[in-house]
């Protein structure tokens, strides 16, 4: 490959493209791993330089195959049913308020933007069903892998960790391998679609195409101010005049700080939960008078840039501080050694916000998630590692064993073949890791076990 290019130029172009495709802000000071990733992709796809590869990407829509692969790589999908009780309580009150309104608005139109693997949309449908309220729910995301999971409606114990036993029995059906399928009449008017928040909002099923409630939780914290304002404008334009916009508990949006292109929104609160309404809504209109109040003279205080990693309810660690991925990896290791796997995940999420191209982070995330029974999320983490490092035998080994556990024989066979081919290479990807080797134990023993397991599986499941 022609080396006559600047790595800084590669990083700058990559960051601009990712922001254009997704709204996500990756700083140009991000680690050189960004450059290495695009160098590798350029070489694999036959481009002379990563610059020519990036310029080729620039002419493609974000939904084209290669951009979509990169979008799927950098987006985070860790979520759960019944996440963030204060906000869900506020949502329940809003649904009841709207249900008591004019019949013309029924069923209530709800859009869950940035829905990830779908747990939030299913939760909304559960709440509406418990209240006997008719809703149409649309869940959208930019990540096509996440949408495939959402549409399947099959989840493991990790996704259900906050769901009460009664709701689990009511709305889910147990499957093999400690997995559950969302199966209830409450989900009949629930659907999923691909959507980019940089584009105008999708239309609801209401005659005017507007939405009564829009949820966009734990998404905008990844955006730049410019793209935040753009996404907010799209959502605001899509709300009914009396509609409600909801973010996560750790997110507070101050449109005045986003410039003149940001929409006019007015915040209201209820205890720990809060929402936004169009600024044109008559001042003083509240839900449950005497319990809700609005901030009439000033916006809600801006969110602090440093987030507390001790809470996973809505952990959305910001990347604008001075911590590095390496610091977070070692902090994650410390938490793991103390047995706190949720804090470990919080640190790894923060690291991947800073640098989604860090293979070790994806591998360690996969190891921890798998130990918690979150096999689907673990599989996604290992597959991201393999996208970045196609010859990573450790990631291939975990991918293969998860697929084998699910009786995906063809997928497991391909992954085990990759294990054997990768082990034949002189370079061991674990040699350059910071904490992964210490976490997993004796590498030679694991490597021997991976080879033996691959050979045994391929011997047993010969391709016909």
N, C-alpha and C positions, 0 to 999 in steps of 0.2 A: 504494500500500500504506500502511496506517495505520502511522505511525512511533511510536505511543505504546507503546513497550516498551523494555526495558533489554537492551542487548547482553550484559551480564554474565549476565542471566537466561537468554538464549538459549544462551550457552556452557555454563552450569551444567546446563541441561536436556539439551542435546545430549550432554554428557559422561556424565551419568547414564544416558541411554538406551543409548549405545554400550557402557557397562560392563554394563548389564543384558543386552543382546543377545549380547555377545561375551566379556565378562570383561575386555576391554581397558581400560586406565586412560589416559584423556586428561585431563591436568590442566586445571583451570579457568583457569589462567594461560596456557594455550596461546594462540597468536596469534588476532587478531580474524578471521582467515580462516575460522575455524569459524563465526562469526556470519554472515559474508558468504555462505558456502555455504548455510546453512539459510535465509537471507533469499531467496537466489536460487531455491532449491527451492520455498519457500512461494509466491513470486510465480508461478513457472512452473506450479504445480499449482492456483493460484486461491485460496490462503488469504489472509485479511486481514493476518495477521502471522505471523512465524516461530514465535511462541509458540503460536498456534492450530494451526499445522502440527505442531509438536513434540508438543502434547497429543493430536493425532489419531494420531500415530505411537505414542504411549504405549499406546494401546488395541489395537495390532496385534501379532501374533506376529512374531518375528524372521524368519520364513520368508515373510512377506507380501512382495509385490513391491517396495514402496518401501524398507522396512527392509533387504531382501536386497541391493538396489542399494547402499545405504550400507555394509553389511557388506562387500560385495565391493570397495568403494572403499578401505576402510581396512586391509584385510588384505594382507600382503606375501607374494608367491609365489616369490621368487628362491631357487632350490635347484639341486641337481645330483645325478646318479648318483654313488655311492661317495663321499659327503661325510662327512668326519670319520673317518679311518682308525682311530684308537685305539678309538672307540666301536664301529665295525664289527668290529674284532678281538674286542672283548669280547662282542659279539652272537654272533659265530661260536662262541666257546667255550660260551656259554649254550645255543645250539642243540644243540651236540654233547653237552653234559651232559644236557639234557632228552631227547635222542634215545636216550641209553643207559639211560634210566629205564624205568619200567613201560610195557608196550605200550598200556595203557589210555589214555594221554594222547596217542597218535598219531592223526591228524597234530597237530603242535604248533600251537597257536592263537596268532597274532600280530596285534595291533592297532596300526597306525600312526596315531596321533591327530595332527591338524593336518598332514596329509600334503601339503598344497599341491598341486602339479601332478603328484604321484605318483611322482617319481623314487625317493624313499626306499622305498616299498613294492615297487617293481620290484627295487631293490637287495637287499632282504631275501630276495625270492624267488630271486635269483641266488645269494646266499650259501648258502641251503638246498640249492639244486640242486647246487652245487659239492661239498657235503658228502654228497649223496645222502639228504637228510633230507626227510620229508614235512611240509609246512606248509600251513595255511590262513591267508591274509593278508588282512586288511581294512584299507583305507586310508580315513580319513574326514577331512573338512574342512568348515568352515562356509561357505567361498566356493564358490558354484555354478559360477563361471567356471573356477576351478582344477580342480574335479572333472570338468568337461567335457573339459579337456585330458588329465587323468589317464586317463579312460576311453578316449579316442581312442588313447592310447599312441603318439603321434607327437611326436618331440622333435628339436630342432635341435642344432647343434654345441656351443652354449654349455652345454646340459644334460649333454652327454657329455664335457666337457673333462677330467674326472678318471677316465674309464672307459678301461681298458687296451684296446689294439687287439684283443687276443684275445677279451676279453669282448664288445667291440662286434661282432665277427664272429659270435660264438656266439649272442648273445641279441637282436640287432637286425638289421633288414633295411633296406638303403639305399633311400631314395626320391628323388624329384626335389627340387631346390632345397636340397641339403645337409641333408636331413631324414632321420630314421630312425624306423622303427616297431618297438616292442617286440613281438617275435614268437618265442615259444619255449614248449615244453611246461611250462617252469618257471612260467609265468604262468597256467596253467589254473585254479588255486585262488586266484587273486588277484582281489579285487573292491573296488569303491569305493562309498561311501555318504555322504550328507549327515548331519553330526552336529555338535552344539554342545556343547562341553565343560562348559557350564553345566547340561546335562541329564545324567541317568544314562547310564552307558556302554551301548553297543550289546551285544547278546549274541553270543557266539562260536558256532561249530557244535558245540562240545563239549556233551554232555548237560546239564552244569550251567550252561552259558552263560558260563563264566568264561574268562579269558585267561591263557595261560602267560607271554607276554611282551607288555608294552605299551611302545611307543616314543612319546615326546612331546617332540620335539626342537625347540628354538627357538620355543616357543609361550608358555610361562608367563612369560617375561621381559617380556611386554607386559601382564601381568595385575596387578591390585591384590592386596595381601595377602589380602583377603577372598575374592576370586574365585579366587586361587591355591589357597587352602585348600579351597574348594568343588570345584574341578576335581580336586585331589589325592584328595579323599575319594571322588569318583565312580570314579577310576581304581583306587584301593586296594581299594574294595569289589568291583571287577570282576576282580581278580587271583585266581588260584588260591592256595592256601595256600603253595605253593612257587614262586610266580611271581616275575617280575622286571620292574622298571619302569626305563626308561632315558630320560635327558634328553640334551642336547647337552654337548659338552666344556666349554663356557663356562658351563654352568648347574650350580649346586649348590643343592639345596633343603634348607633346615633347617626341618623341620616345627615344631620347638619355637618358632621365631620367628613362626609363623603363627597361634598361638593354640590354644585347646582343641579347635577344630573340625577341625584338621588331623589326618590319619591318622598312625599309628605306623609309621614306615619306618626301615629300617636300611641305611646305605650300605656297599657293598663296592667294592674297587678292584682293578684289574689294570693296572699301569703307568699309561698315560695314560687308560685307559678305566675307567669306573665305572658302577655300577647301584645300584638300591635294591631291598630285599626287605621284605616285611611284617615288622613288628617281632616278630610271634609266631614267626617261623622260629627254630629252635633255634640259639643262639649257637654259632659255630664251624663251622656248615655252610658249606662253601665249594665252589667249583668248582676242579678241578685243585689238590688239596691241596699246600700249600707254595708256591704261586705267587699265589693269591688271599688277601687278608686283609680283615678287617672292622674298622671303627672301633667297638670295643666300649664304650668309656667316654665317648665324646663324638661329636658330629655332625661332619660335614665342615665346614671353615671356610666362612663365608658368602662369596658371590661379591662382588667389589668392584663398586661402582656405576659406575666408569669403565672402559669396555672399550677394548682396543687396536684401533684401526681398521686397523692394519697387517696383520691376519690375517683372511682371508675364509673360512677353513675353517668357523668358527662365529661370524662377526661378528654380534652382536646388540646393537648399541650402545644403551646405556641413555639415557633422556631425562631423568633426574633430576639432570643436572649443569647448569652455567650457560651452556653453548653454545647458540646460537640457530640457527635454520634458515639465516639469512643467513650466519653464520660458516661453517656447513658447506657452503653453496653456494660460497663463495669458496675454501674449502679444497679442495672437489671440483674447482673450476676449476684451481687450482694443480697438483693431481695430474694432471689431464688434460693440461695444458701440458707436464708432464714425461713424458708418455707412459704413465703408470701408470693404466690404465683400471679395473683391479680396485679399487685404492684409491679411485678416483673413485666407483665404485659403492658401496663401503662407506660413504663420506661421505653419499651421497644416500640410502642405506637409513636411516642414522641420522637424517637430516633428516626423512624421511617417517614415521619412528616418532614424532618430536616433533610433526609437523604433516602428517598425510596429506591435508590439503586444499590443499596448496601446489602450484599448477598448474605453476609453473616447474620444480619438482623432478621432477614426473612427465615433463615434456617433456625435460629434460636427461637423465633416466634413460633415456628412450626413444632419444634420440640415441646415447648411449654403448652401450647394449645392441645397437642396430642395427649400430653399427660393429664389434661383436664377433660378428656373425652370429646373435645371439639374437633372431630376428625375432618369435617368439611372445611373448616377454617384452616386447619393445619395443612390439608392438601393444597389449598390455594396458596399458602405461604411457601411451601416447597416448590410448587409449580412456578411461582414468581422467581424463586432462586434459580430454577433451571432455565427460565427465559434469559436471565442475566448471565448465567454460567452453565451452558449446555452440557459441560463435562463434569459437573459436580456430582460425584458418586454418592455422597451422603444424602443430598436432596433427592436424587433418583431412587436411592434405596428406600427412603421413607415414602416417597410417592408410590413406589411399587407395592410396598407392604400394605398401605392404606387401600389401594385399589384391589389388592388380593383379598383383603378382609371384606370388601364389598362385592366380591365375586365378579369383578370386572376383569375377566381373564385376559382379554385382548389388551386392555390398557396396562395391566400388570406385566404382561409378557414384554411389551415394548419398553416399559420402564426398567425391568430387570435386564434386558439386553443393553440398555444404556448404562446400567450399573457396571456390567462386565467390561464394556468398551471403555468406560471412563477410568476403571481401575487399571487398565493397561497403559495409561498415560504416565509419563515420568513425573509430571507436576501434580502434587496433591493439594487440592483447594483448601484443605484444613490447615496446611502449614502456615498460611498467612493470617489466620484468624486471631482474634484478641482474647476472647473468653470461651468460645464454643468448645475448644478442645478440653478445657478444664471442666466444663459442664457435662459433657457426654462421657467422660472417662477415658479409658485406654483405647487410643485410636486403632492400634494394630488389631486388638481383639474385635472391635466393631467392624473394621474393614474385612477381617477374615469371616466374620459372621455374615456380612452383606454378600460377600462372594459366594459363600456356601449356600445361603438362602436363595440367591439368584440361580445358581446352577441346579439346585434341587427343584425349584419351581419350573424352570425351563425344561428339565428332564421329565417332570410329571405332566406338564401341559405343553407338549410339543405341538407346533402349528400343523394343522391338517390341510 
